[in-house]
Amino acid sequence: MNSKNSTLTNTELTQIRERTDNAAPGPWEIGRKSPNGANNIGTLNGILTAQTTKDENAVFIANARADVPNLLSHIAQQEKIIQKYKHTIKNMDALVDYVRYSEKDKGLDTQYITNEITRLIADLEQRTHLIT
């Protein structure tokens, strides 16, 4: 990822998932300080995963083992929701076309229905754009 505002690609998400899967299993915990004053972060099995002198970094590193998989799962769930929105937009577009080109003698208030569906599509597109 090149900047703080960049969107992750599927390849980058896959790479993050692979690094997560290959890391020492959790939970990771902050252990005793080393003689040099560094915080030791390691697994319950005693595998040292990191050292840092800043307490805030130790907390971040120790929690990363659980946080990263949770964030990846959350991203996957949000992607499913986005796909449902996009599918709904596609279906609504088709419905607008059907109503717009249907015969007037069917008694449909085609203008009202078309306007309402168009409004809903715009709303969904805006929501989808904000989360993609």
C-alpha positions in Angstrom: 0.0 0.0 0.0 1.5 3.3 -1.1 -0.3 5.9 1.1 -2.6 6.2 4.0 -5.6 6.9 1.8 -5.0 4.0 -0.6 -7.5 1.2 -1.1 -6.2 -2.3 -0.6 -6.2 -4.5 -3.7 -7.3 -8.2 -3.5 -3.6 -9.1 -4.0 -2.6 -7.0 -1.0 -5.4 -8.5 1.2 -4.3 -12.0 0.1 -0.7 -11.1 1.1 -1.8 -9.8 4.5 -3.8 -13.0 5.0 -0.8 -15.2 4.1 1.5 -13.2 6.5 -1.1 -13.6 9.2 -1.5 -17.3 8.6 2.3 -17.8 8.7 2.9 -15.8 11.9 3.4 -17.6 15.2 0.0 -18.6 16.6 -1.5 -16.5 19.3 -2.4 -15.3 21.7 0.6 -13.0 22.0 1.3 -11.4 25.3 3.6 -8.8 26.8 6.1 -10.5 29.1 8.7 -9.3 31.5 11.0 -6.5 30.5 14.5 -7.5 29.3 17.5 -6.2 31.3 17.9 -3.6 28.5 14.4 -2.2 29.3 12.7 -3.6 26.2 9.2 -5.1 26.5 9.2 -8.8 25.3 6.2 -9.8 23.3 5.7 -13.5 22.8 3.4 -16.5 22.5 2.2 -18.6 25.4 4.7 -21.3 24.2 7.6 -18.9 24.9 8.3 -17.9 21.3 9.7 -14.3 21.3 8.0 -12.4 18.5 9.2 -8.9 19.2 10.9 -6.5 21.5 10.2 -2.8 21.9 11.1 -0.1 24.5 7.8 1.8 24.0 4.8 0.4 26.0 2.3 1.6 23.4 4.2 -0.4 20.7 4.2 -3.5 22.9 0.4 -3.3 23.3 0.0 -2.8 19.6 2.2 -5.7 18.6 0.7 -8.0 21.2 -2.8 -7.3 20.0 -2.0 -7.4 16.3 -2.1 -11.2 16.3 -5.8 -11.1 17.1 -6.7 -7.7 15.5 -5.4 -8.4 12.0 -7.4 -11.6 11.5 -10.5 -9.9 13.0 -10.1 -7.0 10.6 -9.6 -9.3 7.6 -12.8 -11.1 8.5 -14.6 -7.8 8.9 -13.4 -6.7 5.4 -14.6 -10.0 3.9 -18.1 -9.5 5.5 -18.3 -5.9 4.2 -17.3 -7.1 0.7 -20.3 -9.5 0.8 -22.6 -6.7 1.8 -21.2 -4.5 -1.0 -21.8 -7.3 -3.5 -25.4 -7.6 -2.3 -25.9 -3.8 -2.8 -24.4 -4.0 -6.3 -26.7 -6.9 -7.2 -29.7 -4.9 -5.9 -28.7 -1.9 -8.0 -28.4 -4.1 -11.1 -31.9 -5.6 -10.4 -33.4 -2.1 -9.8 -31.9 -0.9 -13.1 -33.5 -3.7 -14.9 -36.9 -2.9 -13.2 -36.6 0.7 -14.2 -36.1 -0.4 -17.8 -39.1 -2.7 -17.6 -41.4 -0.1 -16.1 -40.1 2.6 -18.5 -40.7 0.5 -21.6 -43.9 -1.3 -20.4 -47.2 -0.6 -22.1 -49.1 2.3 -20.6 -52.4 0.4 -20.7 -51.2 -1.8 -17.8 -52.4 0.9 -15.5 -49.0 1.5 -14.0 -48.0 5.0 -12.8 -44.7 4.5 -14.6 -43.3 7.9 -14.0 -43.8 7.6 -10.2 -42.3 4.1 -10.1 -39.4 5.1 -12.3 -38.6 8.1 -10.2 -38.8 6.2 -7.0 -36.6 3.4 -8.2 -34.1 5.9 -9.7 -33.9 7.6 -6.3 -33.3 4.3 -4.6 -30.6 3.4 -7.1 -28.8 6.7 -6.5 -29.0 6.2 -2.8 -27.6 2.7 -3.0 -24.8 3.8 -5.5 -23.8 6.6 -3.1 -23.7 4.1 -0.2 -21.8 1.6 -2.2 -19.3 4.2 -3.4 -18.6 5.3 0.1 -17.7 1.8 1.3 -15.7 0.6 -1.8 
